[in-house]
């Protein structure tokens, strides 16, 4: 098939990874993809350990009045429509695949004008996010646009069931929504422990057991509480180290907690790491952490943890339960219960036989449940094919 992929993203961090992987998956399956975007997905990605770090454009937007920013986003529809319409006339796609952006109606407008199916990928409820941040002046209009755009797409893909429920609550037709979690490339994230040898040597982790976190570090992750709990663990866990793969505003708190708790030599913060190098860092850890998560997200790092055969200590909420299974490939703890978080890390490390079994189950999960970018690309084509068949029958 011929796929016209449209997005308004800067093609960096986790967003850029998602875009590149879907495009790559479609192309590897033999489909022709034309990308129409402000920034090509071939642009260099920012460090993956900063997967929640605001992009340069986002930081600039913080200093621009909200109303002006919203008018600029609305104005993009003119630019986007012209670019996309011209590309569609030239490329003659079978369908348009668009990554949803606030106020961006270009894809559905072009799709309706040219009678081309539109598959809309929604990764977050952007109108709600902006309102929650207090960065919105056209709130009613934003919600109207979100509902209107989703209801005019042929198919809407959401990355989690909680996100689907948010859209349905907004007034989006549930019949057009398909839930499709994020994925991983198992050939790249291969789980071979030897790949982490250099990182282990760099941080003095040879012969140690390592608990690891990947991401932009914020206070809400509670990693400083984990650090404060380490001195109180039994002697059998004295060889356990914490490797924080990333950077962020909570880094100073973690390092201060390590110093005051007397475990400075057991806590290591790497700083930002490029996504191209993330495999060797994940290979260096034994247990992965997902201590907090946006309730409607499909955290990409969870799939990378699983592919690397790392069992996960994770917050127990709907979207993490949608990906992980407690006692099988993960150990859950209640939302907001930091003492339980620390206890869960201690528990998972206290039984090596169980830990080894969970590691094997983690890797197996991505194949059993189809957490693969190639699987997602195949499902997109299946959805498009069904939409095209339905359209031809109704004519």
C-alpha positions in Angstrom: 0.0 0.0 0.0 0.9 3.7 -0.4 0.8 5.5 3.0 0.9 9.3 3.4 2.2 9.9 7.0 1.5 13.3 8.4 2.6 14.8 11.7 3.4 18.1 13.3 5.9 16.7 15.7 9.5 17.8 16.1 10.5 14.2 15.6 12.5 14.0 18.8 12.4 12.0 22.1 9.8 9.2 22.5 7.5 10.9 19.9 10.2 10.7 17.3 11.0 7.1 18.1 7.3 6.1 17.7 7.1 7.9 14.3 10.3 6.4 13.0 9.3 2.9 14.2 5.9 2.9 12.6 7.2 4.3 9.3 10.1 1.8 9.4 7.7 -1.1 10.2 5.5 -0.2 7.2 8.4 0.2 4.9 10.0 -3.1 6.0 6.7 -4.8 5.3 6.9 -3.6 1.7 4.6 -0.6 1.8 5.6 2.8 0.4 5.5 5.7 2.9 5.7 9.4 2.1 6.2 11.6 5.2 4.8 15.1 5.3 6.0 17.0 8.4 7.6 20.1 9.8 10.6 18.1 10.8 11.5 14.8 9.1 11.6 11.7 11.3 15.1 11.1 10.0 16.2 14.1 12.2 18.6 13.1 15.0 16.8 12.0 18.2 17.5 13.7 21.5 18.8 11.5 24.3 16.2 8.8 25.0 16.9 8.9 28.7 15.2 12.3 28.6 12.0 10.7 27.2 9.8 13.1 29.1 12.0 16.1 28.8 10.4 19.1 27.1 11.6 19.7 23.5 13.3 23.0 22.5 10.0 24.1 20.9 8.1 23.2 24.1 10.5 25.3 26.2 10.2 28.2 23.8 6.4 27.9 24.0 6.7 28.4 27.8 7.7 32.0 27.1 5.0 32.7 24.5 1.5 33.8 25.6 -0.8 30.8 25.5 -3.4 32.6 23.4 -0.8 33.4 20.7 0.5 29.8 20.8 -3.0 28.5 20.3 -3.6 30.8 17.3 -0.4 29.6 15.8 -1.5 26.0 16.2 -4.8 26.9 14.5 -3.0 28.7 11.7 -1.0 25.6 11.0 -4.1 24.0 9.5 -3.7 26.3 6.4 -0.1 25.3 6.0 -0.8 21.6 6.8 -3.7 21.4 4.5 -1.9 22.9 1.5 1.2 20.7 2.0 -0.8 17.5 2.6 -3.3 18.1 -0.2 -0.5 18.7 -2.7 1.4 15.6 -1.4 -1.8 13.5 -1.7 -2.5 14.6 -5.2 1.0 13.8 -6.2 1.5 10.5 -4.2 -2.0 9.1 -4.6 -2.0 7.3 -1.2 -4.3 4.5 -0.3 -4.8 6.1 3.1 -3.5 8.9 5.3 -1.9 8.1 8.7 -1.7 11.1 11.0 -0.3 11.6 14.5 -2.8 13.7 16.3 -1.8 17.2 17.4 -3.9 19.9 19.1 -6.1 21.9 16.7 -4.6 19.9 13.7 -7.5 19.1 11.4 -5.4 19.0 8.2 -5.4 15.2 7.8 -9.2 14.7 8.1 -9.9 17.7 5.9 -7.7 16.4 3.1 -9.0 12.9 3.6 -12.6 14.1 3.2 -11.7 16.3 0.3 -10.1 13.4 -1.6 -12.2 10.6 -0.2 -9.2 8.9 1.3 -9.4 6.9 4.6 -7.7 8.6 7.6 -6.2 6.6 10.5 -5.6 9.0 13.4 -3.1 8.0 16.1 -3.8 9.7 19.4 -1.1 9.4 22.1 -2.6 11.7 24.7 -5.7 13.9 25.3 -4.0 17.1 24.4 -6.9 19.4 25.2 -7.0 18.0 28.7 -3.2 18.1 29.1 -3.1 21.8 28.2 -5.9 22.6 30.6 -4.3 20.6 33.4 -1.1 22.6 32.9 -3.0 25.9 33.0 -1.7 26.6 29.5 -4.9 27.0 27.7 -7.1 30.0 26.8 -9.3 28.4 24.1 -10.3 25.4 26.2 -13.8 24.9 24.8 -12.6 25.3 21.2 -9.7 22.8 21.9 -12.1 20.2 23.2 -14.5 20.8 20.3 -11.6 20.4 17.8 -10.4 17.2 19.5 -13.9 15.7 19.3 -14.5 16.9 15.8 -11.2 15.6 14.4 -11.5 12.2 16.0 -15.1 11.8 14.9 -14.1 12.6 11.3 -11.2 10.2 11.2 -12.0 6.8 9.7 -10.2 5.0 12.5 -8.8 6.4 15.7 -5.9 4.5 17.4 -5.3 5.1 21.1 -2.3 3.7 22.9 -4.2 2.6 26.0 -7.7 1.8 27.2 -7.8 4.7 29.7 -7.0 7.1 26.8 -9.8 5.5 24.8 -12.2 6.0 27.7 -11.2 9.7 27.9 -12.0 10.2 24.2 -15.3 8.4 24.6 -16.1 10.7 27.5 -15.3 13.6 25.3 -17.9 12.5 22.8 -15.9 10.4 20.3 -17.7 7.5 18.7 -16.3 4.4 20.5 -17.0 2.3 17.4 -14.2 4.0 15.5 -11.5 3.6 18.3 -8.9 0.8 18.3 -6.5 0.4 21.2 -2.9 -0.4 20.2 -0.1 -0.3 22.7 3.3 0.9 21.9 6.0 -1.7 20.9 9.6 -2.5 20.6 12.2 -3.9 18.1 13.3 -7.2 19.6 16.3 -7.5 17.3 17.7 -4.3 18.7 16.6 -4.8 22.3 17.9 -8.3 22.5 18.5 -8.9 26.2 22.1 -10.2 26.0 23.7 -9.5 29.3 27.2 -9.2 27.8 26.1 -6.0 26.0 26.2 -4.2 29.4 29.7 -5.2 30.4 31.2 -1.8 29.4 28.6 0.1 31.4 29.1 -2.1 34.4 32.8 -1.5 34.4 32.3 2.2 33.9 30.2 2.5 37.0 31.9 -0.2 39.1 29.0 -2.6 38.9 30.9 -5.8 38.1 29.6 -8.6 40.4 26.7 -6.4 41.7 23.0 -6.6 41.3 21.6 -3.5 39.6 18.2 -1.9 39.8 17.7 0.5 36.9 15.4 3.4 35.9 15.3 5.1 32.5 13.9 8.5 32.0 13.7 12.2 32.8 13.9 12.2 36.6 11.2 14.0 38.5 10.2 14.0 42.2 7.0 12.1 41.5 9.1 9.0 40.7 10.1 8.7 44.3 13.6 7.4 43.6 15.0 9.4 46.5 12.8 7.3 48.8 14.2 4.1 47.3 17.7 5.5 48.0 16.8 6.2 51.6 15.5 2.7 52.1 18.6 1.0 50.8 20.6 1.2 54.1 17.7 -0.6 55.9 17.7 -3.7 53.6 19.1 -7.0 54.9 22.8 -7.7 54.5 22.0 -10.1 51.7 21.1 -7.1 49.6 24.3 -5.1 50.3 25.5 -5.8 46.7 22.4 -4.0 45.2 23.2 -0.8 43.3 20.8 1.8 41.7 21.6 3.0 38.2 19.5 6.0 37.1 19.8 6.2 33.3 18.9 9.8 32.6 18.8 13.3 34.1 16.3 15.7 35.4 15.2 18.1 38.2 15.1 15.4 40.8 18.8 14.3 40.2 20.1 16.6 43.0 17.6 15.1 45.5 18.6 11.6 44.6 22.3 12.4 45.0 21.7 14.3 48.3 19.7 11.3 49.6 22.5 8.9 48.7 25.0 11.1 50.5 23.0 11.6 53.6 22.0 7.8 53.7 25.6 6.6 53.4 25.0 4.8 50.1 26.7 7.3 47.7 28.9 4.5 46.3 25.8 2.4 45.5 23.8 5.1 43.6 24.8 6.2 40.1 23.2 8.8 37.8 24.4 8.6 34.2 23.0 11.9 32.8 21.3 11.9 29.5 21.9 8.9 27.2 21.2 8.8 23.5 18.6 6.3 22.5 21.2 4.7 20.1 23.2 3.7 23.2 20.3 2.7 25.5 20.6 -1.0 24.9 24.0 -1.3 26.7 22.7 0.5 29.7 19.6 -1.7 30.0 21.8 -4.7 29.6 23.7 -3.7 32.7 20.6 -3.9 35.0 18.8 -6.8 36.6 15.5 -5.2 37.6 13.8 -2.2 35.9 11.6 0.5 37.6 8.4 2.2 36.5 7.6 3.9 39.8 5.1 6.4 38.2 3.3 6.8 34.9 0.8 9.2 33.3 -2.5 7.3 33.7 -3.3 7.1 30.0 0.2 6.6 28.6 1.7 3.5 27.0 5.3 4.0 28.4 7.7 3.0 25.7 10.4 2.1 28.2 8.3 -0.7 29.7 8.4 -2.5 26.3 12.1 -2.0 26.1 12.5 -3.3 29.6 10.6 -6.4 28.7 12.5 -7.0 25.5 15.7 -6.8 27.5 14.4 -9.5 29.8 14.1 -7.2 32.8 11.2 -7.8 35.2 9.6 -4.5 36.2 8.7 -3.0 39.6 5.7 -0.9 38.5 2.9 1.3 39.8 -0.4 -0.6 39.9 -2.8 1.3 37.6 -5.0 0.5 34.6 -2.5 1.3 31.9 0.5 -0.6 33.5 -1.8 -3.6 34.1 -2.7 -3.5 30.5 0.9 -4.2 29.6 2.4 -6.1 32.6 1.2 -9.1 34.7 1.8 -9.0 38.5 4.0 -11.9 39.7 4.7 -13.0 36.1 6.9 -10.3 34.5 6.4 -7.5 37.1 5.8 -6.8 40.7 3.2 -4.1 41.4 2.8 -1.6 44.2 -0.2 0.8 45.0 -0.2 4.2 43.4 1.4 6.8 45.6 2.7 4.3 48.2 6.4 4.9 48.3 7.0 2.6 51.2 5.4 -0.2 49.2 7.6 0.8 46.2 10.7 0.3 48.3 9.4 -2.9 49.7 8.6 -4.3 46.2 12.2 -3.6 45.0 13.5 -5.4 48.1 11.1 -8.3 47.6 11.9 -8.9 43.9 15.6 -9.0 44.7 15.3 -11.4 47.6 14.5 -14.5 45.6 17.0 -15.1 42.7 15.2 -18.2 41.4 11.9 -16.2 41.1 13.8 -13.3 39.5 15.3 -15.5 36.9 11.9 -16.9 36.0 10.4 -13.4 35.8 13.2 -12.3 33.5 12.5 -15.1 31.0 8.8 -14.3 31.2 9.5 -10.6 30.5 11.2 -11.4 27.2 8.5 -13.9 26.2 5.7 -11.4 26.9 6.6 -9.1 23.9 6.1 -12.0 21.5 3.1 -13.6 23.1 1.2 -10.3 23.3 2.4 -8.7 20.1 4.3 -5.8 21.7 6.3 -5.3 18.4 6.5 -2.4 16.1 6.2 -4.8 13.2 3.0 -6.1 14.7 1.6 -2.6 15.0 2.5 -1.8 11.4 0.7 -5.0 10.3 -2.4 -4.0 12.3 -2.4 -0.6 10.7 -2.4 -2.1 7.2 -5.2 -4.5 8.3 -7.3 -1.6 9.6 -6.7 0.4 6.4 -7.6 -2.6 4.2 -10.8 -3.1 6.1 -11.7 0.6 5.8 -11.0 0.6 2.0 -13.1 -2.5 1.6 -16.0 -0.9 3.6 -15.7 2.3 1.5 -15.8 0.4 -1.8 -18.9 -1.6 -0.7 -20.8 1.5 0.3 -20.3 3.2 -3.1 
